[in-house]
Amino acid sequence: ATGAMILSWNCQGSGGSLCSTKMAHLIRLMNSTKSHVCFISETRNSSISRTTIINRFNADNAFVVPAVGQSGGLWLIWKQDIAITVVNHSHNYILAVCSSNVDNKQFGLACVYGDPHHRATHSIWADVHQFVVNHSTLPILCTGDLNDIMAPNEKTGPGRPNITLINAFCAYVKQCGFID
């Protein structure tokens, strides 16, 4: 969609409530970027409702995948300029078709929170690939914290980069036709 600003953030926990300093920072970030769509991953929250999120972030709509215990949690929040239809979702992704209410252009949106333990990585990417195939006439944006890297020099911190995981991730990206 023309001019659609999309913000994606792994917040590593919502800070316990929507009144936390972390969520106040998110509101400032959404306002300063004038984002139309916001994907928040790893909220670690299962108690905040869709309606509460809409009200707190002055949004027009939201889709919530609650955390399981203190793990995961996804929020997709959007403003009135965009119409979003969620096609599929899991603990690790929200797959949606977006339409601009300004110029009627459509695009696919794959919001991914990759499995940090790599147990579900193959099934996540199989579902993302199926979404891409099913919506092959649309441009598709993939965003989020994919918890993978495409090259050894992207690795920071202790430990060596896992070449097997890097090669698998590069294959998933290529299979979906995504460009980094």
Disulfide bonds with the S-S distance in Angstrom:
none
